[in-house]
Amino acid sequence: MIDNETLFLVVDTETTNSIDDPFAYDVGFAVVKATGEVLEAHSYVVADIFLDKDLMASAYFAEKIPQYWEDIKSGKRVLTSFYNIRKTLLEDIAEFEVEEVYAYNMRFDYLSLNNTERWLTKSQYRYFLTKDLVICDIMKMARDVIAPMPTYKRFCEEHGYMTKNNRVQLKAETVYKFITKDLDFIESHTGLEDLMIEKEILAYCYRQHKAMRKKLWEN
């Protein structure tokens, strides 16, 4: 049973290279309560990747690079090594006694973090997160809790958020529009900003008190 004071860590990455072999250049993470309240938050730009012009040329949101430089100059984001980012994340996990780490479509973020760790350390270190942590997927929660709601299906049908197979979309942006009723919302596609909507979806799912899967490798 999860109570409102239970703490989680939510992470989101933005990547370059390819979708099958991604490297993280933007890592945002936050310690949050099950209610969605944020206790600690960080926004990092991965210097090892971001300063590699050849790698960043293939970033899906490469047009945002000038804005990242502005954010770094203003202090909104911190440019630092992947090593320091991981160190800070694990320190937050220890300080707040976090046991579960979440992302929306965690399979991708888990891949991008591990892939970056392996590439930068030449596979000396292979996993970004430690083995004692429970790895969870907010999208899996939404699939069990939100997708079956008749109100969500009507919402998707009315606003054109159905897939080609006539199923409801489960993009984080679409789910967030549903739970907030903000049809004008547009996802930022930057780490910290995106996890702030994802932790709201997490909190919404827990508020429904429904049976749901959350572990990444849970069938």
GUTINU-602308 format. One record per atom (N, C-alpha, C): residue in one letter; x negated, y negated, z negated. Coordinates in steps of 0.02 Angstrom, whole numbers, padded with zeros to 5 digits, always signed. Example, Ala and Ser with C-alpha at 12.3 -4.5 7.8 and 13.67 -1.06 7.14 Angstrom:
2
A-00660+00284-00390/A-00615+00225-00390/A-00660+00165-00390/S-00642+00112-00354/S-00684+00053-00357/S-00645-00002-00394/
# end
This chain:
219
M-00042+00060+00000/M+00000+00000+00000/M-00044-00063+00000/I-00030-00109+00045/I-00067-00171+00050/I-00029-00226+00014/D-00062-00261-00033/D-00029-00318-00065/D-00056-00382-00035/N-00025-00438-00053/N-00042-00502-00022/N-00113-00527-00038/E-00143-00498-00090/E-00210-00520-00109/E-00265-00478-00077/T-00247-00425-00042/T-00296-00384-00009/T-00335-00424+00043/L-00401-00417+00045/L-00442-00456+00090/L-00467-00413+00148/F-00465-00444+00207/F-00490-00413+00268/F-00541-00459+00300/L-00580-00432+00346/L-00620-00473+00390/L-00594-00465+00461/V-00580-00521+00494/V-00556-00520+00563/V-00611-00549+00607/V-00626-00517+00663/V-00680-00538+00707/V-00655-00543+00778/D-00684-00589+00816/D-00668-00594+00887/D-00731-00614+00925/T-00741-00584+00983/T-00800-00600+01024/T-00780-00624+01093/E-00821-00666+01122/E-00817-00683+01193/E-00881-00656+01224/T-00876-00630+01285/T-00932-00591+01313/T-00951-00611+01384/T-01010-00587+01403/T-01034-00593+01471/T-01057-00524+01494/N-01086-00521+01553/N-01108-00460+01586/N-01047-00427+01619/S-01024-00371+01596/S-00965-00339+01626/S-00918-00314+01572/I-00857-00299+01591/I-00808-00276+01542/I-00827-00207+01514/D-00864-00169+01552/D-00885-00102+01530/D-00952-00104+01492/D-00989-00157+01501/D-01055-00163+01470/D-01064-00234+01443/P-01020-00255+01396/P-01018-00325+01376/P-01071-00344+01324/F-01094-00407+01329/F-01138-00436+01279/F-01102-00496+01248/A-01101-00500+01182/A-01065-00554+01148/A-01108-00618+01146/Y-01080-00673+01170/Y-01113-00737+01163/Y-01078-00783+01113/D-01018-00765+01093/D-00978-00803+01045/D-00950-00753+00995/V-00966-00762+00931/V-00940-00718+00878/V-00908-00762+00825/G-00843-00753+00817/G-00808-00786+00762/G-00783-00734+00714/F-00786-00750+00649/F-00758-00703+00600/F-00734-00742+00539/A-00686-00712+00504/A-00657-00744+00446/A-00634-00692+00395/V-00641-00708+00332/V-00613-00668+00279/V-00543-00695+00265/V-00493-00652+00270/V-00424-00674+00262/V-00386-00628+00214/K-00334-00656+00184/K-00288-00615+00144/K-00237-00583+00191/A-00201-00534+00165/A-00149-00501+00204/A-00094-00550+00224/T-00090-00606+00189/T-00041-00658+00206/T-00064-00700+00265/G-00127-00694+00284/G-00155-00736+00336/G-00196-00794+00310/E-00196-00805+00245/E-00235-00859+00216/E-00310-00847+00227/V-00345-00899+00249/V-00416-00893+00264/V-00457-00916+00204/L-00505-00874+00183/L-00549-00891+00127/L-00618-00913+00151/E-00639-00888+00207/E-00706-00904+00234/E-00704-00893+00309/A-00734-00939+00347/A-00732-00932+00420/A-00797-00957+00450/H-00818-00926+00505/H-00880-00944+00539/H-00870-00941+00614/S-00904-00986+00649/S-00904-00986+00722/S-00976-00990+00746/Y-01000-00937+00777/Y-01069-00933+00798/Y-01076-00923+00874/V-01126-00955+00901/V-01147-00943+00971/V-01212-00904+00968/V-01214-00848+01004/V-01270-00802+01001/V-01327-00828+01044/A-01378-00855+01012/A-01434-00886+01050/A-01467-00837+01097/D-01475-00774+01076/D-01509-00724+01116/D-01475-00714+01184/I-01410-00724+01186/I-01371-00714+01248/I-01356-00780+01281/F-01334-00828+01243/F-01309-00892+01270/F-01364-00931+01305/L-01426-00924+01283/L-01481-00961+01313/L-01511-00926+01374/D-01485-00868+01389/D-01506-00831+01449/D-01460-00852+01507/K-01484-00896+01549/K-01442-00924+01603/K-01418-00871+01651/D-01461-00822+01665/D-01441-00769+01711/D-01383-00728+01683/L-01387-00711+01619/L-01333-00674+01587/L-01269-00715+01584/M-01275-00778+01566/M-01215-00819+01557/M-01182-00836+01623/A-01217-00828+01677/A-01187-00842+01743/A-01129-00796+01757/S-01129-00736+01725/S-01075-00688+01737/S-01020-00691+01684/A-01024-00739+01638/A-00973-00745+01586/A-00906-00760+01618/Y-00853-00726+01594/Y-00787-00735+01623/Y-00763-00807+01615/F-00781-00838+01558/F-00762-00907+01545/F-00824-00953+01548/A-00864-00943+01601/A-00926-00981+01608/A-00913-01056+01612/E-00853-01075+01634/E-00838-01146+01639/E-00835-01180+01571/K-00833-01140+01518/K-00830-01168+01450/K-00899-01184+01422/I-00952-01167+01458/I-01020-01176+01431/I-01034-01249+01411/P-01016-01298+01452/P-01028-01368+01429/P-00991-01385+01364/Q-00931-01358+01355/Q-00894-01370+01293/Q-00929-01338+01234/Y-00958-01279+01245/Y-00996-01247+01191/Y-01054-01292+01169/W-01089-01322+01216/W-01145-01366+01198/W-01119-01426+01158/E-01062-01453+01177/E-01033-01508+01138/E-01016-01485+01068/D-00987-01425+01062/D-00968-01399+00996/D-01030-01386+00953/I-01083-01362+00984/I-01146-01350+00947/I-01174-01417+00922/K-01174-01467+00965/K-01200-01533+00946/K-01160-01564+00890/S-01095-01553+00891/S-01051-01583+00840/S-01050-01544+00775/G-01077-01483+00776/G-01077-01441+00716/G-01016-01396+00711/K-00973-01398+00761/K-00914-01355+00759/K-00933-01282+00764/R-00985-01268+00803/R-01012-01200+00809/R-01087-01202+00795/V-01112-01145+00771/V-01183-01141+00754/V-01218-01094+00804/L-01271-01120+00835/L-01312-01080+00880/L-01366-01045+00839/T-01365-00979+00838/T-01413-00942+00798/T-01422-00872+00827/S-01468-00836+00798/S-01483-00769+00824/S-01428-00719+00806/F-01423-00667+00845/F-01375-00613+00830/F-01392-00581+00763/Y-01456-00577+00747/Y-01477-00550+00683/Y-01447-00591+00625/N-01451-00657+00629/N-01424-00699+00576/N-01348-00695+00572/I-01315-00687+00629/I-01242-00681+00629/I-01222-00618+00592/R-01253-00563+00609/R-01237-00500+00576/R-01252-00504+00501/K-01308-00535+00483/K-01327-00542+00412/K-01273-00581+00374/T-01249-00635+00402/T-01198-00675+00369/T-01132-00637+00363/L-01114-00602+00416/L-01052-00563+00415/L-01055-00509+00360/L-01110-00474+00356/L-01115-00421+00305/L-01119-00451+00235/E-01147-00510+00228/E-01148-00544+00163/E-01077-00563+00142/D-01037-00587+00189/D-00967-00603+00174/D-00928-00540+00153/I-00940-00486+00188/I-00906-00423+00172/I-00923-00401+00101/A-00987-00407+00083/A-01009-00388+00016/A-00981-00435-00037/E-00985-00500-00024/E-00962-00550-00073/E-00888-00543-00088/F-00847-00532-00036/F-00775-00529-00045/F-00749-00457-00053/E-00795-00410-00054/E-00778-00339-00064/E-00728-00315-00012/V-00741-00334+00050/V-00699-00314+00106/V-00712-00241+00124/E-00658-00204+00137/E-00665-00134+00157/E-00642-00121+00228/E-00601-00167+00256/E-00572-00157+00322/E-00588-00216+00367/V-00609-00201+00429/V-00625-00252+00478/V-00577-00244+00537/Y-00548-00300+00559/Y-00496-00300+00610/Y-00516-00343+00670/A-00490-00324+00727/A-00492-00366+00787/A-00431-00347+00829/Y-00411-00392+00873/Y-00357-00377+00920/Y-00388-00345+00981/N-00369-00283+00994/N-00403-00240+01043/N-00474-00227+01018/M-00479-00200+00959/M-00543-00188+00926/M-00589-00144+00968/R-00562-00102+01009/R-00604-00059+01050/R-00654-00100+01090/F-00631-00157+01118/F-00675-00200+01157/F-00725-00237+01113/D-00702-00266+01059/D-00748-00304+01015/D-00800-00257+00983/Y-00778-00198+00964/Y-00824-00149+00936/Y-00878-00131+00987/L-00857-00122+01049/L-00904-00107+01103/L-00952-00165+01114/S-00926-00226+01117/S-00969-00283+01132/S-01020-00296+01076/L-01000-00287+01014/L-01046-00298+00958/L-01100-00244+00957/N-01080-00181+00965/N-01129-00127+00965/N-01175-00132+01026/N-01147-00149+01083/N-01186-00154+01144/N-01239-00209+01138/T-01220-00265+01108/T-01267-00320+01098/T-01322-00300+01049/E-01301-00267+00995/E-01349-00244+00945/E-01400-00196+00977/R-01377-00151+01017/R-01422-00101+01047/R-01468-00132+01099/W-01442-00177+01138/W-01482-00209+01191/W-01536-00253+01160/L-01519-00292+01110/L-01567-00338+01080/L-01620-00302+01038/T-01603-00244+01010/T-01652-00208+00969/T-01682-00149+01006/K-01668-00145+01071/K-01692-00089+01112/K-01671-00022+01080/S-01610-00021+01055/S-01578+00038+01024/S-01610+00060+00958/Q-01652+00017+00929/Q-01677+00033+00862/Q-01620+00034+00812/Y-01573-00013+00823/Y-01511-00014+00782/Y-01453-00009+00831/R-01407+00035+00816/R-01355+00052+00865/R-01285+00029+00846/Y-01275+00011+00782/Y-01208-00008+00760/Y-01209-00075+00723/F-01164-00118+00743/F-01159-00185+00713/F-01128-00181+00643/L-01076-00142+00636/L-01041-00134+00572/L-01067-00072+00535/T-01064-00074+00470/T-01090-00018+00431/T-01038+00038+00427/K-01062+00099+00415/K-01020+00158+00419/K-00966+00161+00365/D-00975+00124+00310/D-00927+00126+00255/D-00863+00087+00270/L-00864+00046+00321/L-00807+00003+00336/L-00754+00040+00376/V-00691+00023+00364/V-00635+00050+00403/V-00622+00002+00461/I-00627+00028+00522/I-00621-00013+00582/I-00548-00010+00607/C-00516-00068+00611/C-00444-00071+00625/C-00429-00114+00686/D-00373-00099+00718/D-00352-00133+00780/D-00284-00165+00770/I-00282-00231+00772/I-00219-00268+00764/I-00171-00253+00821/M-00197-00242+00881/M-00153-00226+00938/M-00117-00160+00927/K-00150-00113+00896/K-00118-00049+00881/K-00060-00060+00831/M-00071-00105+00783/M-00018-00122+00735/M+00041-00154+00772/A+00026-00200+00816/A+00078-00235+00854/A+00117-00186+00899/R+00082-00137+00926/R+00114-00088+00969/R+00166-00047+00929/D+00151-00033+00866/D+00197+00007+00824/D+00252-00035+00792/V+00236-00098+00776/V+00283-00140+00738/V+00323-00188+00782/I+00289-00223+00827/I+00322-00276+00865/I+00351-00252+00931/A+00313-00211+00967/A+00336-00188+01033/A+00404-00154+01031/P+00421-00114+00979/P+00487-00081+00979/P+00545-00127+00962/M+00532-00188+00940/M+00586-00233+00920/M+00629-00252+00980/P+00695-00243+00976/P+00738-00266+01030/P+00730-00341+01044/T+00718-00380+00992/T+00709-00452+01001/T+00646-00468+01041/Y+00595-00426+01032/Y+00532-00438+01069/Y+00542-00419+01142/K+00578-00365+01155/K+00590-00346+01224/K+00631-00400+01260/R+00682-00427+01227/R+00721-00480+01257/R+00678-00541+01271/F+00634-00557+01223/F+00589-00614+01231/F+00545-00605+01292/C+00517-00546+01300/C+00473-00532+01357/C+00511-00533+01423/E+00572-00505+01423/E+00612-00505+01483/E+00632-00576+01504/E+00652-00616+01455/E+00676-00684+01470/E+00621-00730+01495/H+00559-00718+01472/H+00504-00764+01488/H+00452-00735+01535/G+00467-00676+01563/G+00423-00648+01614/G+00360-00617+01587/Y+00364-00587+01528/Y+00306-00556+01497/Y+00311-00479+01499/M+00334-00453+01555/M+00338-00381+01564/M+00281-00359+01610/T+00257-00297+01600/T+00205-00270+01643/T+00235-00246+01709/K+00191-00225+01755/K+00214-00198+01819/K+00254-00134+01809/N+00242-00099+01754/N+00279-00038+01738/N+00342-00051+01697/N+00361-00116+01693/N+00421-00137+01657/N+00416-00122+01582/R+00357-00131+01555/R+00347-00125+01483/R+00330-00194+01456/V+00341-00204+01391/V+00325-00269+01361/V+00250-00280+01360/Q+00229-00341+01372/Q+00158-00358+01366/Q+00138-00357+01292/L+00075-00341+01280/L+00049-00345+01212/L-00014-00388+01208/K-00020-00435+01255/K-00075-00483+01249/K-00066-00523+01185/A-00122-00541+01153/A-00118-00579+01091/A-00080-00644+01101/E-00091-00677+01157/E-00057-00741+01171/E+00018-00731+01173/T+00041-00678+01206/T+00113-00665+01211/T+00144-00649+01144/V+00110-00606+01106/V+00136-00587+01040/V+00139-00648+00994/Y+00088-00691+00998/Y+00086-00751+00956/Y+00143-00799+00975/K+00157-00805+01040/K+00212-00847+01061/K+00278-00822+01031/F+00285-00756+01029/F+00346-00727+01001/F+00353-00741+00926/I+00300-00731+00888/I+00307-00738+00815/I+00311-00811+00794/T+00285-00857+00836/T+00287-00928+00818/T+00342-00966+00855/K+00369-00935+00908/K+00419-00968+00951/K+00389-01029+00987/D+00323-01029+00995/D+00289-01083+01029/D+00272-01061+01100/L+00318-01075+01146/L+00309-01052+01215/L+00255-01090+01252/D+00233-01146+01226/D+00181-01186+01259/D+00111-01166+01237/F+00106-01119+01191/F+00040-01101+01165/F-00003-01068+01220/I-00066-01088+01223/I-00114-01059+01269/I-00175-01037+01229/E-00194-00974+01237/E-00251-00947+01200/E-00315-00982+01220/S-00357-00997+01171/S-00418-01035+01183/S-00472-00995+01218/H-00475-00929+01205/H-00528-00886+01229/H-00596-00908+01204/T-00597-00928+01140/T-00658-00939+01102/T-00650-00901+01036/G-00705-00876+01010/G-00702-00827+00956/G-00661-00847+00895/L-00680-00901+00861/L-00646-00920+00799/L-00574-00939+00811/E-00561-00977+00864/E-00493-00998+00878/E-00447-00939+00894/D-00472-00891+00931/D-00431-00833+00948/D-00417-00790+00887/L-00466-00781+00843/L-00453-00739+00784/L-00402-00772+00738/M-00396-00838+00741/M-00347-00872+00699/M-00275-00855+00720/I-00264-00840+00784/I-00198-00817+00803/I-00190-00743+00790/E-00246-00707+00796/E-00243-00635+00786/E-00230-00617+00713/K-00257-00656+00667/K-00244-00642+00595/K-00171-00659+00578/E-00139-00703+00616/E-00068-00716+00605/E-00026-00656+00628/I-00047-00624+00682/I-00012-00564+00705/I-00021-00508+00654/L-00081-00502+00627/L-00095-00453+00574/L-00048-00464+00515/A-00044-00527+00492/A-00002-00543+00434/A+00072-00530+00449/Y+00093-00546+00510/Y+00162-00535+00529/Y+00179-00460+00526/C+00134-00419+00552/C+00146-00346+00551/C+00152-00321+00479/Y+00110-00344+00435/Y+00114-00321+00366/Y+00179-00344+00332/R+00203-00403+00351/R+00265-00428+00321/R+00326-00387+00339/Q+00322-00349+00393/Q+00379-00309+00415/Q+00388-00245+00373/H+00336-00226+00337/H+00338-00165+00295/H+00361-00104+00334/K+00333-00095+00393/K+00349-00038+00436/K+00290+00011+00438/A+00305+00073+00451/A+00252+00122+00462/A+00214+00103+00526/M+00149+00104+00522/M+00110+00085+00582/M+00040+00114+00577/R+00010+00123+00635/R-00059+00143+00639/R-00102+00080+00641/K-00162+00084+00613/K-00207+00027+00616/K-00279+00047+00629/K-00299+00107+00609/K-00368+00128+00619/K-00383+00137+00693/L-00442+00114+00715/L-00459+00115+00785/L-00455+00185+00815/W-00478+00235+00779/W-00479+00303+00806/W-00421+00346+00782/E-00368+00313+00757/E-00310+00349+00732/E-00262+00362+00789/N-00240+00425+00797/N-00193+00442+00851/N-00121+00423+00833/
# end
